Amino acid sequence: MRVALRGLTKKFGEVVGVHELDLEIRSGEFVALLGPSGCGKTTTLLMVAGIYRPTSGQIFFGDRRIDHLLPKERGIGMVFQSYALYPHMTVAENIGFPLELRRSVSNEERERRVREAAALVQVDALLDRRPAQLSGGQQQRVALARALVKRPDILLLDEPLSNLDARLRHEMRGEIKRLQKEVGITAIFVTHDQLEALTMADRVALMRDGVLQAYATPTELYARPVNQFVAEFIGTPPMNFFAADLAPRNGSLVARTEGIELALPAGPRGAKAPPTATVGIRPEHLAIVAPGQGEASGEVYVVEPMGREQIVDVQVGERRLRVIAPPGFVAKIGERVGLRFAPEQLHLFDPASGARLA
């Protein structure tokens, strides 16, 4: 089922939670709403669910406008952060509860659909247990089965993995993605965790202060961020930034700042470079070389071993740049090193607006 949000706005008094959001979600697509706390992602999901009524704008499921309909009339299944399972009911009763409200579904049909949904999320051996007898991951699966038993057109997930430990989150990311593709259902997933969004979603809508900043595939968001906020939010460790003066030299551009001089490819013919820019580069696109080599030099500030790699902070003048080094890298704090920049991986942003520069 295709979902379209057009000019969607939600105000709480004078506070704007979501501002004129336009979003198209293809049928069968898995889309993540991503952003920091207070960015409007959950507010958007609750408007799609019918729990919040938009201040203005329209919501379409397929060609049908649904923003005036009650939640039960929208054909949605929802999984909450808290799972919201009834403690006095068995797993089977929890999964089948949405069908209790449908008089058109017979007892035999309900039991069959409960078994099918339970088998789909691999809890069919737990149907006689109660929620208190389940692990966090099992409770999450039961909540998913309850949402799917109605055979909804749209699956809505509100930070469903945030209560799980790291190992179980990793496992459930793969399970939810597999399940969504297997069922072929359109899914909207709210998360503040960029790792969840990038590994699970077909496309990611990144929001800030109620405004959509970018809507693209995970690869596009990472490789070509449209502004400095997107560049800083996406990626772990985050992108390095520093202010630099730009000047033409021999058909190219040179970016200069204290302790750093970088040759940049020239822009389009006839284009005038701005006098200054914010330069961004990801830690994996910097390499530590011998002192005196590379485009910058500095002192090792700290080394953080991470197993398969090491994160090294290098102090260059007044700024600190983070570098991903191989596991065999050895250096003492205060040791002088050089830094080599991958020129094709540099990003330039307008210092005032934060917009990406060509």
PEMOWO-V546035 format. One record per residue. N is the residue number from 1. PHI is phi in degrees with one decimal (999 if undefined). BURIAL is 1 if it has 16 or more other ideal C-beta (glycine too) atoms within 10 Angstrom, else 0. Layout:
N_PHI_BURIAL / N_PHI_BURIAL
This chain:
1_999_1 / 2_-73.8_1 / 3_-122.3_1 / 4_-131.0_1 / 5_-110.3_1 / 6_-126.8_0 / 7_59.3_0 / 8_-72.1_1 / 9_-134.1_1 / 10_-134.5_1 / 11_-116.1_0 / 12_-114.6_0 / 13_68.4_0 / 14_-89.3_0 / 15_-87.7_0 / 16_-94.9_1 / 17_-81.9_1 / 18_-138.5_1 / 19_-121.2_1 / 20_45.1_0 / 21_-83.6_1 / 22_-115.4_0 / 23_-150.9_1 / 24_-116.4_0 / 25_-118.7_1 / 26_-73.2_0 / 27_-61.6_0 / 28_80.4_0 / 29_-87.9_1 / 30_-107.3_1 / 31_-117.2_1 / 32_-103.6_1 / 33_-95.6_1 / 34_-122.0_1 / 35_160.8_1 / 36_-70.8_0 / 37_-57.2_0 / 38_83.8_0 / 39_-83.3_1 / 40_107.3_1 / 41_-68.2_1 / 42_-70.1_1 / 43_-59.0_1 / 44_-61.9_1 / 45_-61.5_1 / 46_-69.7_1 / 47_-72.1_1 / 48_-63.5_1 / 49_-74.6_1 / 50_93.4_1 / 51_-76.2_0 / 52_-106.4_1 / 53_-97.3_0 / 54_-62.0_1 / 55_-68.8_0 / 56_-157.1_0 / 57_101.4_1 / 58_-135.2_0 / 59_-126.2_1 / 60_-121.8_1 / 61_-108.0_1 / 62_65.8_0 / 63_-98.2_0 / 64_-99.4_0 / 65_-77.9_0 / 66_-124.8_1 / 67_-68.2_1 / 68_-96.8_0 / 69_-86.3_0 / 70_-70.8_0 / 71_-52.9_0 / 72_-68.8_0 / 73_-96.0_0 / 74_-97.5_1 / 75_70.9_1 / 76_-113.0_1 / 77_-120.2_1 / 78_-129.6_1 / 79_-117.5_1 / 80_-95.0_0 / 81_-60.5_0 / 82_-88.3_0 / 83_72.3_1 / 84_55.9_0 / 85_-87.1_1 / 86_-80.9_0 / 87_-66.7_0 / 88_-87.1_0 / 89_-101.5_0 / 90_-74.4_1 / 91_-58.2_1 / 92_-61.3_1 / 93_-68.9_1 / 94_-63.6_1 / 95_-64.0_1 / 96_-82.6_1 / 97_-56.8_1 / 98_-57.9_1 / 99_-81.4_1 / 100_-62.1_0 / 101_-83.5_0 / 102_-106.5_0 / 103_-67.9_0 / 104_-76.0_0 / 105_-95.7_1 / 106_-74.2_0 / 107_-60.8_0 / 108_-65.0_0 / 109_-64.6_0 / 110_-61.6_1 / 111_-62.6_0 / 112_-65.1_0 / 113_-70.5_1 / 114_-63.9_1 / 115_-63.4_1 / 116_-63.6_0 / 117_-66.1_1 / 118_-64.6_1 / 119_-67.3_0 / 120_-62.2_1 / 121_-102.8_1 / 122_65.5_0 / 123_-123.5_1 / 124_-67.4_1 / 125_-88.5_0 / 126_-116.2_1 / 127_-63.8_1 / 128_-91.9_0 / 129_-83.8_0 / 130_-106.8_1 / 131_-52.9_1 / 132_-64.6_0 / 133_-93.9_0 / 134_-110.7_1 / 135_-77.4_0 / 136_-61.2_0 / 137_-65.7_1 / 138_-67.3_1 / 139_-61.7_1 / 140_-62.6_1 / 141_-66.7_1 / 142_-63.2_1 / 143_-62.0_1 / 144_-64.4_1 / 145_-61.6_1 / 146_-63.0_1 / 147_-70.2_1 / 148_-85.4_1 / 149_-64.0_1 / 150_-77.4_1 / 151_55.9_0 / 152_-75.4_1 / 153_-80.2_1 / 154_-130.1_1 / 155_-108.3_1 / 156_-112.5_1 / 157_-126.6_1 / 158_-104.2_1 / 159_44.8_1 / 160_-73.1_1 / 161_-105.0_1 / 162_-68.7_0 / 163_-91.1_0 / 164_-98.1_1 / 165_-74.6_0 / 166_-59.4_0 / 167_-64.7_0 / 168_-71.5_1 / 169_-59.7_1 / 170_-61.0_0 / 171_-64.5_0 / 172_-72.9_1 / 173_-57.6_1 / 174_-66.2_0 / 175_-66.0_1 / 176_-65.6_1 / 177_-63.6_1 / 178_-60.6_0 / 179_-64.0_1 / 180_-62.1_1 / 181_-71.6_0 / 182_-66.1_0 / 183_-77.6_0 / 184_78.3_0 / 185_-90.9_1 / 186_-72.0_1 / 187_-131.1_1 / 188_-121.3_1 / 189_-122.9_1 / 190_-97.5_1 / 191_-155.6_1 / 192_-101.6_1 / 193_-96.1_1 / 194_-63.0_1 / 195_-62.8_0 / 196_-60.5_1 / 197_-64.0_1 / 198_-71.0_1 / 199_-86.8_0 / 200_-104.1_1 / 201_-89.5_1 / 202_-73.3_1 / 203_-138.3_1 / 204_-122.7_1 / 205_-103.1_1 / 206_-95.5_1 / 207_-117.4_1 / 208_-151.5_1 / 209_52.5_0 / 210_81.3_1 / 211_-116.2_0 / 212_-70.1_1 / 213_-94.4_1 / 214_-159.1_1 / 215_-142.2_1 / 216_-161.7_1 / 217_-70.1_0 / 218_-55.4_1 / 219_-63.9_0 / 220_-65.9_0 / 221_-60.6_1 / 222_-75.6_1 / 223_-83.4_0 / 224_-140.3_0 / 225_-64.5_1 / 226_-79.4_1 / 227_-154.5_1 / 228_-68.3_1 / 229_-61.6_1 / 230_-62.8_1 / 231_-61.8_1 / 232_-77.3_1 / 233_-75.6_1 / 234_-93.3_1 / 235_116.1_1 / 236_-135.8_0 / 237_-62.6_0 / 238_-69.0_0 / 239_-63.0_1 / 240_-82.7_1 / 241_-132.6_1 / 242_-157.0_1 / 243_-81.0_0 / 244_-145.0_1 / 245_-88.8_0 / 246_-110.1_1 / 247_-149.1_0 / 248_-72.8_0 / 249_-157.9_0 / 250_52.9_0 / 251_80.6_0 / 252_-130.3_0 / 253_-114.9_1 / 254_-120.1_1 / 255_-103.6_1 / 256_-123.9_0 / 257_-153.5_1 / 258_-56.7_0 / 259_81.9_1 / 260_-136.3_1 / 261_-138.7_0 / 262_-123.7_1 / 263_-89.4_0 / 264_-113.1_1 / 265_-61.6_0 / 266_-68.6_0 / 267_-77.7_0 / 268_-57.3_0 / 269_-56.7_0 / 270_87.0_0 / 271_-74.3_0 / 272_-99.5_0 / 273_-76.0_1 / 274_-68.6_0 / 275_-69.5_0 / 276_-137.3_0 / 277_-157.6_1 / 278_-94.2_1 / 279_-95.8_1 / 280_-123.7_1 / 281_-149.8_1 / 282_-78.5_1 / 283_-56.2_1 / 284_-75.6_0 / 285_-101.9_1 / 286_-113.8_1 / 287_-128.6_1 / 288_-87.7_1 / 289_-125.5_0 / 290_-67.1_0 / 291_-55.9_0 / 292_90.2_0 / 293_-100.2_0 / 294_81.3_1 / 295_-99.4_1 / 296_-155.6_1 / 297_-141.6_1 / 298_-167.7_1 / 299_-116.6_1 / 300_-65.4_1 / 301_-92.3_0 / 302_-161.0_0 / 303_-121.8_1 / 304_-115.5_0 / 305_-67.2_0 / 306_-124.2_0 / 307_91.2_0 / 308_-78.6_0 / 309_-155.3_0 / 310_-129.5_1 / 311_-101.2_1 / 312_-117.6_1 / 313_-92.3_1 / 314_-116.0_1 / 315_-85.2_1 / 316_-117.2_1 / 317_61.9_0 / 318_-91.9_0 / 319_-116.4_1 / 320_-118.0_0 / 321_-109.5_1 / 322_-99.3_1 / 323_-128.9_1 / 324_-95.1_1 / 325_-111.8_1 / 326_-66.5_0 / 327_-61.2_0 / 328_-84.0_0 / 329_-66.0_1 / 330_-130.8_0 / 331_-158.8_1 / 332_-94.9_0 / 333_-59.4_0 / 334_93.3_0 / 335_-70.9_0 / 336_-78.4_0 / 337_-141.8_1 / 338_-102.6_1 / 339_-125.8_1 / 340_-111.9_0 / 341_-100.1_1 / 342_-81.3_0 / 343_-61.4_0 / 344_-74.1_0 / 345_-106.1_0 / 346_-80.4_1 / 347_-123.3_1 / 348_-115.8_1 / 349_-131.0_1 / 350_-67.8_0 / 351_-62.5_0 / 352_-84.8_0 / 353_-91.8_0 / 354_81.5_1 / 355_-70.1_0 / 356_-68.5_1 / 357_-100.1_1 / 358_-65.0_0
